[in-house]
Amino acid sequence: MRRLLEVCVEDVHGIAAAVQGGADRIELCAALDVGGLTPSPSLIHAAAAAPIPVHLLVRPRAGDFVYDAGERRLVEEDIRAAADAGLAGVVIGANARDRTLDVDCLVRWLEVARERTLSVTLHRAFDLTPDPLAALEQAVSLGFDRILTSGGAPRSADAVEMLTRLVAAARDRITVLVGSGVSPATLPALLATGAREVHASCRLARAGAADTTLRRFGFVAETSYATDRATVARLAAMLRDEAA
């Protein structure tokens, strides 16, 4: 059974590292330090030239996933922008105030995505839901292609039991894409859940991030990261070996 590697990236160097390292798919983001936000139109167009499928993370701001009418319209426009740019899919999610899935909101966004034949992933708003197995059934009913999840824990390695239950419940109806803390060290245990797809940032601390002048001016974080081609390649090789 073939296993797939999705790499989340936030700049053109990350796109190149993911492609050269052998990733099967890219999730295109900005601001990965806050879980990812919708990137700029210029980066979206640059990613469209990649030789592997690119899915756009559509998240208009940091924080929770409870959106007002204005924010919902922004998401609709970004879904259309992903299709217009030629991307393969979008990654979306929304919660009601009780942290269940906001079904009404998701139905509308899915309509927009399906009109443009985009693949659709439910992002980690799923991990905030009070009953992940019930949320999985809702995602199936809504027509999502996959769920990006860490099993309801901040790190997927801490939720192997729940991930195993989710994969078993999903069967062939929806794909469980395991993410958050996926690395060469954690991958074997995560694949033991039965998951067929994994999602990783493959980031390492960026050389030169300690530049004191840039930090003093606020132009760089205390630690910044870059997608590491070697880590992508190692994960891709491990997945190929697992499938052999």
Backbone torsions as a table, in degrees:
resi	resn	phi	psi	omega
1	MET	NA	123.6	-177.8
2	ARG	-72.7	135.6	176.1
3	ARG	-106.8	145.3	-175.8
4	LEU	-115.9	143.9	177.5
5	LEU	-113.0	120.6	171.4
6	GLU	-105.1	132.3	179.2
7	VAL	-116.1	128.3	177.5
8	CYS	-90.5	130.0	-176.2
9	VAL	-132.8	160.1	-176.5
10	GLU	-131.5	8.1	177.5
11	ASP	-157.4	175.5	-176.5
12	VAL	-66.8	-30.6	177.5
13	HIS	-67.0	-36.7	176.6
14	GLY	-66.0	-38.9	176.6
15	ILE	-59.4	-47.9	-179.1
16	ALA	-63.2	-42.3	-179.2
17	ALA	-64.1	-40.3	179.4
18	ALA	-64.7	-45.1	-179.7
19	VAL	-65.4	-49.3	-176.5
20	GLN	-67.3	-29.5	179.6
21	GLY	-79.5	-11.9	176.7
22	GLY	99.6	21.2	176.0
23	ALA	-63.2	151.7	177.8
24	ASP	-89.4	-25.2	-175.7
25	ARG	-156.9	152.9	177.1
26	ILE	-115.5	136.8	163.1
27	GLU	-102.1	120.3	-175.4
28	LEU	-94.8	125.4	-173.9
29	CYS	-139.6	175.3	159.8
30	ALA	-128.0	164.4	169.8
31	ALA	54.1	54.6	179.8
32	LEU	-63.4	-21.3	179.9
33	ASP	-66.5	-16.4	174.6
34	VAL	-114.8	24.3	177.2
35	GLY	91.0	-1.1	177.0
36	GLY	101.1	138.6	174.9
37	LEU	-134.2	169.2	177.1
38	THR	-64.8	129.1	-179.1
39	PRO	-81.7	179.1	-177.5
40	SER	-72.4	155.1	175.5
41	PRO	-56.7	-36.8	-179.2
42	SER	-64.5	-39.6	178.4
43	LEU	-69.6	-36.3	177.0
44	ILE	-59.7	-44.8	-179.1
45	HIS	-68.7	-36.0	177.0
46	ALA	-64.7	-40.9	-178.7
47	ALA	-67.5	-27.8	-178.7
48	ALA	-62.1	-19.7	179.1
49	ALA	-84.3	-5.0	-179.0
50	ALA	-65.1	147.8	-178.0
51	PRO	-83.2	5.4	176.6
52	ILE	-123.8	160.6	-179.0
53	PRO	-61.1	142.4	177.9
54	VAL	-122.7	127.9	175.7
55	HIS	-111.1	132.7	-177.6
56	LEU	-90.8	124.9	169.6
57	LEU	-73.5	124.2	178.8
58	VAL	-112.0	99.5	-179.9
59	ARG	-144.9	111.2	-168.6
60	PRO	-77.2	-13.9	-178.8
61	ARG	-162.0	164.8	173.3
62	ALA	-76.9	167.1	177.9
63	GLY	105.8	-147.8	-175.8
64	ASP	-78.2	-176.7	-177.0
65	PHE	-117.0	29.9	175.1
66	VAL	-100.2	114.7	-169.7
67	TYR	-114.7	143.3	175.0
68	ASP	-88.7	-179.8	-173.5
69	ALA	-61.6	-39.9	179.6
70	GLY	-64.2	-41.7	179.1
71	GLU	-67.7	-36.3	177.6
72	ARG	-62.7	-38.1	177.7
73	ARG	-66.4	-37.1	177.3
74	LEU	-60.4	-43.0	179.7
75	VAL	-62.3	-43.7	177.8
76	GLU	-57.3	-44.1	-178.8
77	GLU	-66.2	-37.5	179.4
78	ASP	-70.6	-32.2	174.1
79	ILE	-62.9	-44.9	178.3
80	ARG	-63.6	-38.6	180.0
81	ALA	-63.7	-38.0	178.0
82	ALA	-61.7	-43.7	179.4
83	ALA	-67.1	-43.5	-178.9
84	ASP	-63.0	-31.8	179.8
85	ALA	-78.8	-14.0	179.7
86	GLY	93.7	17.0	176.8
87	LEU	-73.2	163.1	-174.1
88	ALA	-88.1	-22.3	-175.4
89	GLY	-168.3	177.4	177.4
90	VAL	-133.2	158.1	179.9
91	VAL	-123.9	114.9	-171.8
92	ILE	-134.9	164.8	175.4
93	GLY	-177.0	151.5	178.8
94	ALA	-155.2	142.8	176.8
95	ASN	-115.0	149.1	166.0
96	ALA	-77.5	174.0	-176.4
97	ARG	-64.4	-24.1	176.9
98	ASP	-88.5	8.3	176.5
99	ARG	74.4	4.9	165.9
100	THR	-70.0	169.3	176.8
101	LEU	-67.3	139.8	175.9
102	ASP	-84.5	88.8	-171.9
103	VAL	-63.0	-43.6	-178.1
104	ASP	-60.0	-43.7	179.0
105	CYS	-63.7	-45.8	-177.3
106	LEU	-67.1	-35.8	177.4
107	VAL	-58.3	-45.5	-178.8
108	ARG	-63.9	-46.5	-178.3
109	TRP	-64.3	-38.9	177.7
110	LEU	-63.7	-37.1	176.7
111	GLU	-59.6	-44.9	-179.7
112	VAL	-63.2	-43.7	-178.8
113	ALA	-67.0	-42.1	-177.2
114	ARG	-70.7	-30.6	175.2
115	GLU	-58.8	-25.4	-176.9
116	ARG	-111.0	15.7	176.1
117	THR	53.1	38.2	176.5
118	LEU	-86.3	142.6	167.9
119	SER	-70.3	145.3	-174.0
120	VAL	-131.0	124.8	176.5
121	THR	-109.1	136.3	171.4
122	LEU	-86.6	120.6	-174.9
123	HIS	-83.9	-166.3	-167.5
124	ARG	-76.8	9.6	161.7
125	ALA	-54.5	-29.1	175.6
126	PHE	-55.9	-36.8	-175.5
127	ASP	-72.0	-13.1	177.0
128	LEU	-90.4	-8.5	-176.3
129	THR	-69.4	145.9	-177.1
130	PRO	-71.8	-21.6	-178.8
131	ASP	-135.3	91.1	-175.6
132	PRO	-59.2	-36.2	-178.9
133	LEU	-68.3	-38.1	175.4
134	ALA	-67.1	-39.6	178.4
135	ALA	-64.8	-35.9	176.3
136	LEU	-60.6	-43.8	179.3
137	GLU	-63.1	-37.1	176.4
138	GLN	-64.2	-42.2	179.7
139	ALA	-62.3	-39.1	176.5
140	VAL	-62.9	-47.2	-178.3
141	SER	-62.9	-36.0	-179.5
142	LEU	-71.8	-25.4	178.0
143	GLY	101.5	19.6	175.0
144	PHE	-64.6	149.4	176.6
145	ASP	-82.7	-33.4	-178.1
146	ARG	-156.7	164.4	176.0
147	ILE	-122.8	123.1	171.7
148	LEU	-86.1	118.9	-174.1
149	THR	-149.9	149.3	171.4
150	SER	-106.8	17.1	178.5
151	GLY	76.3	18.6	178.2
152	GLY	87.1	2.2	176.1
153	ALA	-110.6	158.5	176.4
154	PRO	-59.1	-33.0	179.4
155	ARG	-123.3	133.9	-175.3
156	SER	-62.2	-31.6	-179.1
157	ALA	-64.5	-18.8	179.2
158	ASP	-92.2	4.8	-176.5
159	ALA	-135.0	35.3	-177.2
160	VAL	-60.0	-40.3	-179.0
161	GLU	-62.9	-46.6	178.9
162	MET	-65.8	-40.3	178.5
163	LEU	-61.4	-39.1	177.2
164	THR	-61.8	-41.4	178.6
165	ARG	-66.5	-39.4	179.8
166	LEU	-66.5	-43.5	178.8
167	VAL	-61.5	-43.0	179.4
168	ALA	-64.0	-40.6	-179.5
169	ALA	-70.2	-32.7	-177.7
170	ALA	-67.8	-34.8	-175.3
171	ARG	48.0	-130.2	179.3
172	ASP	-100.6	13.8	-175.5
173	ARG	-84.1	-29.4	-177.3
174	ILE	-157.0	150.9	-179.8
175	THR	-93.9	134.1	173.2
176	VAL	-95.4	112.5	179.5
177	LEU	-98.7	109.9	-173.4
178	VAL	-86.2	126.4	-179.2
179	GLY	-142.5	170.1	179.7
180	SER	88.3	104.7	179.0
181	GLY	78.9	20.2	178.4
182	VAL	-77.7	126.0	-177.8
183	SER	-149.5	170.3	175.3
184	PRO	-56.1	-30.9	-179.9
185	ALA	-73.9	-37.0	-176.4
186	THR	-92.2	-16.1	-172.7
187	LEU	-57.2	-45.9	-177.2
188	PRO	-55.8	-44.3	-179.5
189	ALA	-67.4	-34.5	-179.5
190	LEU	-72.0	-35.9	176.6
191	LEU	-69.2	-25.7	178.0
192	ALA	-66.4	-14.4	175.5
193	THR	-72.0	-14.5	-175.0
194	GLY	96.0	1.2	-179.1
195	ALA	-61.9	140.5	179.3
196	ARG	-100.9	-14.1	-179.4
197	GLU	-134.8	140.9	176.3
198	VAL	-129.3	155.5	-173.0
199	HIS	-129.0	124.9	-177.0
200	ALA	-142.5	153.1	175.0
201	SER	-88.2	-28.5	179.6
202	CYS	55.0	36.2	-176.5
203	ARG	-94.9	144.4	171.3
204	LEU	-124.8	158.1	177.9
205	ALA	-56.8	134.8	-175.2
206	ARG	-79.9	131.9	175.7
207	ALA	-61.3	136.5	178.7
208	GLY	88.5	-1.3	-178.4
209	ALA	-67.2	-16.9	-178.0
210	ALA	-85.1	6.5	180.0
211	ASP	-54.5	113.0	-172.3
212	THR	-68.5	-32.7	179.0
213	THR	-65.4	-46.0	178.7
214	LEU	-62.6	-39.0	178.5
215	ARG	-66.3	-41.1	-177.6
216	ARG	-62.9	-35.1	178.4
217	PHE	-84.0	-7.4	-179.5
218	GLY	79.6	20.1	-178.1
219	PHE	-89.0	-6.2	-179.8
220	VAL	-149.7	147.4	178.0
221	ALA	-73.1	165.4	177.4
222	GLU	-53.5	-41.7	172.9
223	THR	-133.7	128.9	175.3
224	SER	-120.7	162.5	-169.6
225	TYR	-130.8	158.9	176.0
226	ALA	-138.9	146.8	175.8
227	THR	-62.5	129.4	-176.1
228	ASP	-102.6	115.4	-177.2
229	ARG	-58.6	-39.2	-178.1
230	ALA	-64.7	-37.3	177.9
231	THR	-68.6	-40.6	174.8
232	VAL	-57.6	-47.4	-177.1
233	ALA	-63.7	-38.2	179.9
234	ARG	-66.9	-43.8	177.7
235	LEU	-63.5	-42.8	179.9
236	ALA	-61.5	-41.1	179.5
237	ALA	-66.5	-40.4	178.4
238	MET	-62.2	-38.8	179.0
239	LEU	-68.6	-38.6	176.5
240	ARG	-64.7	-42.1	179.7
241	ASP	-64.6	-36.4	179.8
242	GLU	-64.4	-36.8	-176.9
243	ALA	-80.6	-16.7	-175.7
244	ALA	-70.3	NA	NA
